[in-house]
Amino acid sequence: MICAVYNGMPAFRIKVNGWLHAGYVTVALNGSDYYEVCLLHGTTAVYVNEEVCFDELGDVIDRAIEKGTDENEYKKFCEQQRALLFGGRLT
């Protein structure tokens, strides 16, 4: 985790390796006591949400980097990965 200032706001940046996003996620505290979450693609920042409450941070980040919005698609992906892992084909 890296502490930083992002667009004039106190922030932290974490490196992730998710199904939908591999790279960095920046979480910044704005002046309204909400968090802004963005994914970093090289030098480009893509905002996920600009008004996230503290208790929503985990779900918002998980949906952006791993789960997505299609629960069935994510379950199918997990089953495929589980089959590869337990079948000995995934290292």
N, C-alpha and C positions, 0 to 999 in steps of 0.2 A: 504494500500500500504506500502510496506517495501522497503527502500533504502538499497542497498547492493553492494558488489563487486562480480562479477561472472566471473570466469576464468580470473581474472586480469582486468576486464572491469567494469566501472561504470554501475550500473543496478538498476532496480526496479522490485519488484515481487508483483503480485496481485493475490488474491484468486478469482476464478471464479466457477460458477456452470452452465455449459452449457450442451447442449444435447449430444455433442460428448466428452467433457472433463470437469470433475469436479476436481478441485485441484488448482494448482498454475501455472501461466504463468510468465516467466522471460523475460524481455526485457533488453538487454545490448547494449551499444554503443561501437562499435569496433573502431579500429584506423583508419578506412577508412571513417568515418562519416556515416556508415550504422548501422542499428540495427540488432541484432541477436535475434530471438524469439524462445523460447523453452518451451515445456510443461514439467512439473515435475510430474512424476509418482513415488511417494515414494521418493527414493534416485536416481532414474534414470531420466536423462534429455533427452528428445526427441526433436531434432531440427526441427522446422517448416520451418524456412528460415534463412539463414545466411547473406543476403544482402537485407535488407528492408529499403527503403527510408521513411522519416518521414511521408509523405502524404499517404503512403500505410499501415501504422501500423494498423489502425482500421480494414481494410478489411482483412489483413492477420490474425489477431487475431480472428476476427469474423468467418472466414472460418475454422480455426483450432478448435475452441471450440464450435461453434454453428451450422453454416450453412453447412459445408462440401462442396463438389464439385458437388453434385447432387441436382440441384435446385428443381426438381420434388419431390424427396424424402423429402426434407426439407419442401416444401409446404404441402405435405400430413401430415407430422408430426404436423405442425402448425394447420392445419384444425382439426386434431384429438384432439389436446390440447384445441383448441377453443371450440369444441363440448363438451368436458368434463367440461370445465370451465363454459360455459353458460348453460349446462345441469344440473349443480349443483352437479356433481360427483367428482369434483376436489377441494381439499381444500388447 
